[in-house]
Amino acid sequence: MARSAHPRLKFLAPGWFAVVLGWGGLALAWHQATALLGEPAAMISQVLGWAAIGALGLLALLTGLRLQRHASDWLADVRHPVRHPVRHPVLALVPMAMLVIAGFVVQVLGANNVWMAGFWMFGALAQLAATVWVFHRLRQSAATDKGPNWAGITPALFLAAAGNVVVPFAGVALGFQIWSVAQWTIGALFFVVVQVLFMVRVTAFGMLPRKLLPMLFITVAPPAAGGLGLAQLGAPVEALEGAWGIALFFVILSFLSFKPMMQEAFTIGHWALSFPLAAFAGLSMHLALMTQNGAMQTFAILALALASVIIGWLTLATARGLRDGSLLAPEPVALIHAA
């Protein structure tokens, strides 16, 4: 059995950690809804959170095996911004998944101890390192004789920003207020920089290929998760409302491409919808509870339902893809070299 599973490890790219983010982010959103929806919401949050913890542990183990058996394939995923312009920023998903899990463990399970502080600190430092590395690779590719590698300017770069604004989810409660503020600010700055670059890329070279359209939803993550990070930092409601408005804009903009992206064959890349929509639902619910606005409460419930339905579909589609062999298989050449 181990031998039959061995070849499939070759294709276990870092993008699979989006599953942890999706379930973990949705767990936090349902936790926010407990005050409005009661005990059933708390139970759903627990189930999703523990599923995310289990997925993180399993993926960490399988990634370790992949590094041992297919090190060259793993390096190809994360090192080459020209041949694989979409893949290398996705490495930021790994520490980002750790930070979301830390947020669940601290906020929902109430674990505030030295072990969790160490886990969170490792994730925060790894996220900062990933951000520096991604930006360095981007700058390095722009310094070539051919000019900037515009194929590498994709929404995947927003993952570095989103990972930093997630730091306060657990960092503040663990006593790292200053560090959380500093890293949140780095994420906010990186979001603006990447947004400008991506607008130039689209204006000059056209929209992303259809197979990459799910990544448009990643643009929702920095303002949505950033708003939740601001909530942990004690920011005024006006700041959260501003973050929510920016996130709503990108939600609407992303859904304009929903139909063509759903017409493509399912890949693990479709999980790009999960965490952004979960974070947006969580921020909507937080604002609904802060403002006690009836219309906002209704909207937040609808946003939570939408995120839950989409993540439920992603989970079923992933199970089906693993069963029929369409996942953990070679990617189409067109996707790898899309520009």
C-alpha positions as CSV (number, residue, x, y, z in Angstrom):
1,M,0.0,0.0,0.0
2,A,2.8,2.4,0.8
3,R,4.4,1.7,-2.6
4,S,1.2,2.4,-4.4
5,A,0.8,5.7,-2.6
6,H,4.4,6.7,-3.1
7,P,4.1,8.0,-6.7
8,R,1.1,10.3,-5.8
9,L,3.3,12.1,-3.2
10,K,5.3,13.5,-6.1
11,F,2.3,15.8,-6.8
12,L,1.5,16.9,-3.3
13,A,2.2,20.6,-3.8
14,P,2.0,23.3,-1.0
15,G,-1.3,24.3,-2.5
16,W,-2.9,21.4,-0.6
17,F,-2.5,23.4,2.6
18,A,-5.4,25.6,1.4
19,V,-7.7,22.8,2.7
20,V,-6.5,23.6,6.2
21,L,-7.1,27.3,5.7
22,G,-10.6,26.7,4.3
23,W,-11.7,24.4,7.2
24,G,-9.9,26.5,9.8
25,G,-11.2,29.8,8.5
26,L,-14.7,28.5,8.4
27,A,-14.3,27.2,12.0
28,L,-13.5,30.7,13.1
29,A,-16.4,32.1,11.2
30,W,-18.8,29.7,12.8
31,H,-17.3,30.5,16.2
32,Q,-18.1,34.2,15.6
33,A,-21.7,33.1,14.8
34,T,-22.1,31.4,18.2
35,A,-23.5,34.5,19.9
36,L,-26.1,34.8,17.2
37,L,-26.9,31.2,16.3
38,G,-26.2,29.4,19.6
39,E,-24.8,26.0,20.5
40,P,-25.2,24.4,17.0
41,A,-22.7,27.0,15.6
42,A,-20.3,26.2,18.4
43,M,-20.5,22.5,17.5
44,I,-19.9,23.1,13.8
45,S,-16.9,25.3,14.7
46,Q,-15.4,22.5,16.8
47,V,-15.9,19.9,14.1
48,L,-14.4,22.1,11.4
49,G,-11.5,23.2,13.6
50,W,-10.5,19.7,14.6
51,A,-10.8,18.6,11.0
52,A,-8.4,21.4,10.1
53,I,-5.9,20.4,12.8
54,G,-6.0,16.8,11.6
55,A,-5.5,17.9,8.0
56,L,-2.5,20.1,9.0
57,G,-0.9,17.2,10.8
58,L,-1.5,14.8,7.9
59,L,-0.3,17.2,5.3
60,A,2.8,18.0,7.4
61,L,3.6,14.3,7.6
62,L,3.0,13.7,3.8
63,T,5.1,16.8,2.9
64,G,7.9,15.4,5.0
65,L,7.7,12.2,3.1
66,R,7.6,14.1,-0.2
67,L,10.7,16.0,0.8
68,Q,12.4,12.7,1.5
69,R,11.3,10.9,-1.7
70,H,10.7,13.7,-4.2
71,A,12.9,16.6,-3.1
72,S,13.5,17.8,-6.6
73,D,9.8,18.1,-7.3
74,W,9.2,20.1,-4.1
75,L,12.0,22.5,-5.0
76,A,10.6,22.9,-8.5
77,D,7.3,24.0,-6.9
78,V,8.8,26.8,-4.8
79,R,12.1,27.9,-6.4
80,H,11.4,28.8,-10.0
81,P,9.4,32.0,-10.6
82,V,9.8,31.9,-14.4
83,R,9.1,28.3,-15.3
84,H,6.4,28.0,-12.5
85,P,5.2,31.5,-12.0
86,V,2.1,30.4,-10.0
87,R,3.6,27.9,-7.7
88,H,6.4,29.6,-5.7
89,P,4.2,32.1,-3.8
90,V,2.0,29.3,-2.7
91,L,4.6,28.2,-0.2
92,A,3.2,31.0,2.0
93,L,0.2,28.7,2.5
94,V,2.1,26.5,4.9
95,P,2.9,29.0,7.7
96,M,-0.4,30.7,7.0
97,A,-2.2,27.4,7.8
98,M,-0.2,27.2,11.1
99,L,-1.3,30.7,12.0
100,V,-5.0,30.0,11.3
101,I,-4.8,26.8,13.4
102,A,-3.2,28.8,16.2
103,G,-6.0,31.3,16.0
104,F,-8.6,28.5,16.3
105,V,-6.8,26.8,19.2
106,V,-6.4,30.1,21.1
107,Q,-9.8,31.7,20.3
108,V,-12.0,28.6,20.4
109,L,-10.2,26.1,22.6
110,G,-8.7,28.7,24.9
111,A,-5.2,27.2,24.8
112,N,-2.9,30.0,25.9
113,N,0.4,28.4,27.0
114,V,4.1,28.3,26.1
115,W,3.6,25.4,23.6
116,M,1.1,27.3,21.6
117,A,3.2,30.5,21.9
118,G,6.1,28.5,20.4
119,F,3.9,27.1,17.6
120,W,2.5,30.5,16.8
121,M,6.0,32.1,16.8
122,F,7.3,29.5,14.4
123,G,4.4,30.1,12.1
124,A,4.8,33.9,12.3
125,L,8.6,33.8,11.6
126,A,8.1,31.4,8.8
127,Q,5.4,33.6,7.3
128,L,7.7,36.6,7.5
129,A,10.5,34.6,5.9
130,A,8.1,33.5,3.1
131,T,7.1,37.1,2.4
132,V,10.7,38.3,2.2
133,W,11.6,35.4,-0.1
134,V,8.6,35.9,-2.4
135,F,9.3,39.6,-2.7
136,H,13.0,38.9,-3.3
137,R,12.2,36.4,-6.1
138,L,9.8,38.9,-7.6
139,R,12.5,41.6,-7.6
140,Q,15.1,39.1,-8.8
141,S,12.9,38.2,-11.8
142,A,12.4,41.9,-12.7
143,A,16.1,42.5,-12.8
144,T,16.7,40.3,-15.9
145,D,17.5,41.6,-19.3
146,K,14.0,40.7,-20.5
147,G,12.4,43.0,-17.9
148,P,9.7,42.0,-15.3
149,N,8.2,38.6,-15.4
150,W,4.6,39.6,-15.7
151,A,3.5,36.0,-15.9
152,G,4.6,35.8,-12.2
153,I,2.3,38.7,-11.2
154,T,-0.8,36.6,-10.2
155,P,-3.1,36.8,-7.2
156,A,-1.0,34.0,-5.6
157,L,1.3,36.8,-4.5
158,F,-1.5,38.1,-2.2
159,L,-1.0,35.0,-0.1
160,A,2.1,36.6,1.4
161,A,0.1,39.6,2.4
162,A,-2.8,37.5,3.8
163,G,-0.5,35.4,5.9
164,N,0.9,38.4,7.7
165,V,-2.5,39.9,8.6
166,V,-3.5,36.6,10.1
167,V,-0.7,36.9,12.7
168,P,-2.9,38.8,15.3
169,F,-5.5,36.0,15.3
170,A,-3.5,34.3,18.1
171,G,-0.6,36.7,18.6
172,V,-2.5,39.3,20.7
173,A,-4.0,36.8,23.1
174,L,-0.6,35.1,23.5
175,G,1.0,38.5,24.5
176,F,2.7,39.5,21.3
177,Q,0.9,42.7,20.6
178,I,3.8,44.7,19.2
179,W,4.9,41.9,16.9
180,S,1.3,41.3,15.7
181,V,0.9,45.0,14.8
182,A,4.2,45.1,13.0
183,Q,3.6,42.0,10.9
184,W,0.0,43.0,10.2
185,T,1.3,46.3,8.8
186,I,3.8,44.4,6.6
187,G,0.9,42.4,5.2
188,A,-1.2,45.5,4.6
189,L,1.7,47.2,2.8
190,F,2.3,44.1,0.6
191,F,-1.4,43.9,-0.3
192,V,-1.2,47.5,-1.7
193,V,2.0,46.8,-3.6
194,V,0.8,43.5,-5.2
195,Q,-2.6,45.1,-6.0
196,V,-0.9,47.8,-8.0
197,L,1.3,45.3,-9.8
198,F,-1.6,43.0,-10.6
199,M,-3.6,45.9,-12.0
200,V,-0.7,46.8,-14.3
201,R,-0.4,43.2,-15.3
202,V,-4.1,42.9,-16.3
203,T,-4.1,46.2,-18.0
204,A,-1.0,45.5,-20.1
205,F,-1.3,41.8,-20.7
206,G,-4.9,40.8,-20.2
207,M,-6.8,38.7,-17.7
208,L,-5.6,35.5,-16.2
209,P,-6.0,32.2,-18.1
210,R,-9.3,30.5,-17.2
211,K,-7.6,27.8,-15.3
212,L,-6.1,30.4,-12.9
213,L,-9.3,32.3,-12.4
214,P,-10.1,30.8,-8.9
215,M,-7.0,32.7,-7.7
216,L,-9.0,35.9,-8.1
217,F,-10.7,35.2,-4.8
218,I,-7.3,35.4,-3.0
219,T,-7.7,39.2,-3.4
220,V,-10.5,39.0,-0.8
221,A,-8.3,37.5,1.8
222,P,-6.0,40.4,2.8
223,P,-8.8,42.9,3.6
224,A,-11.2,40.2,5.1
225,A,-8.6,38.5,7.3
226,G,-6.9,41.9,7.9
227,G,-10.2,43.2,9.3
228,L,-10.4,40.2,11.7
229,G,-6.8,40.9,12.6
230,L,-7.7,44.5,13.4
231,A,-10.5,43.2,15.6
232,Q,-8.0,41.3,17.7
233,L,-5.8,44.4,17.9
234,G,-8.8,46.4,19.3
235,A,-9.2,48.7,16.3
236,P,-12.3,50.9,16.2
237,V,-15.4,49.7,14.4
238,E,-14.9,52.3,11.6
239,A,-11.6,50.6,10.7
240,L,-13.3,47.2,10.5
241,E,-16.1,48.6,8.4
242,G,-13.5,50.0,6.0
243,A,-11.8,46.6,5.7
244,W,-15.2,45.0,5.2
245,G,-16.0,47.4,2.4
246,I,-12.8,46.7,0.6
247,A,-13.3,42.9,1.0
248,L,-16.9,43.2,-0.3
249,F,-15.7,45.0,-3.4
250,F,-13.3,42.2,-4.2
251,V,-15.9,39.5,-3.4
252,I,-18.2,41.1,-6.0
253,L,-15.4,41.5,-8.5
254,S,-14.3,37.9,-8.0
255,F,-17.8,36.5,-8.5
256,L,-18.0,38.1,-11.9
257,S,-15.6,35.4,-13.1
258,F,-17.3,32.6,-11.1
259,K,-19.1,31.0,-14.1
260,P,-16.0,30.5,-16.3
261,M,-13.9,29.3,-13.4
262,M,-16.5,26.7,-12.6
263,Q,-16.5,25.5,-16.2
264,E,-12.9,24.3,-15.8
265,A,-12.0,20.9,-14.5
266,F,-11.7,20.8,-10.7
267,T,-8.2,21.1,-9.3
268,I,-6.8,21.9,-5.9
269,G,-6.5,25.5,-7.1
270,H,-10.3,25.8,-6.6
271,W,-9.6,25.9,-2.9
272,A,-8.5,29.5,-3.4
273,L,-12.2,30.3,-2.9
274,S,-12.3,28.8,0.6
275,F,-10.4,30.9,3.1
276,P,-11.2,34.3,1.5
277,L,-15.0,33.6,1.7
278,A,-14.7,32.2,5.2
279,A,-12.7,35.2,6.4
280,F,-15.3,37.5,4.8
281,A,-18.1,35.7,6.5
282,G,-16.2,35.9,9.8
283,L,-15.7,39.6,9.4
284,S,-19.3,40.2,8.4
285,M,-20.4,38.2,11.5
286,H,-18.1,40.2,13.8
287,L,-19.4,43.5,12.5
288,A,-23.0,42.3,12.8
289,L,-22.4,41.5,16.4
290,M,-20.5,44.8,17.1
291,T,-23.1,47.0,15.5
292,Q,-26.2,45.0,16.4
293,N,-27.6,45.9,13.0
294,G,-30.4,43.6,11.8
295,A,-29.6,43.9,8.1
296,M,-26.0,43.2,8.8
297,Q,-26.8,40.2,10.8
298,T,-28.9,38.8,8.0
299,F,-26.1,39.5,5.5
300,A,-23.6,37.8,7.8
301,I,-25.7,34.7,8.0
302,L,-26.1,34.6,4.2
303,A,-22.3,35.1,3.8
304,L,-21.6,32.3,6.3
305,A,-24.1,30.0,4.5
306,L,-22.5,30.8,1.1
307,A,-19.0,30.1,2.5
308,S,-20.2,26.8,4.1
309,V,-21.8,25.6,0.9
310,I,-18.8,26.4,-1.3
311,I,-16.3,24.8,1.2
312,G,-18.6,21.8,1.5
313,W,-18.6,21.5,-2.3
314,L,-14.8,21.8,-2.4
315,T,-14.5,19.1,0.2
316,L,-16.8,16.7,-1.8
317,A,-15.0,17.5,-5.1
318,T,-11.6,16.9,-3.5
319,A,-12.8,13.5,-2.1
320,R,-14.1,12.6,-5.5
321,G,-10.9,13.7,-7.2
322,L,-8.7,11.6,-4.9
323,R,-11.0,8.6,-5.5
324,D,-11.0,8.8,-9.3
325,G,-7.3,9.8,-9.5
326,S,-7.8,13.3,-11.1
327,L,-6.0,14.9,-8.1
328,L,-2.4,14.2,-7.0
329,A,-1.7,13.7,-10.7
330,P,0.4,15.6,-13.3
331,E,-0.9,19.0,-14.0
332,P,-1.8,20.0,-17.6
333,V,1.2,21.7,-19.3
334,A,-1.1,24.7,-20.1
335,L,-1.7,25.4,-16.4
336,I,2.0,25.1,-15.4
337,H,3.1,27.5,-18.1
338,A,0.1,29.8,-18.2
339,A,1.0,33.4,-18.5
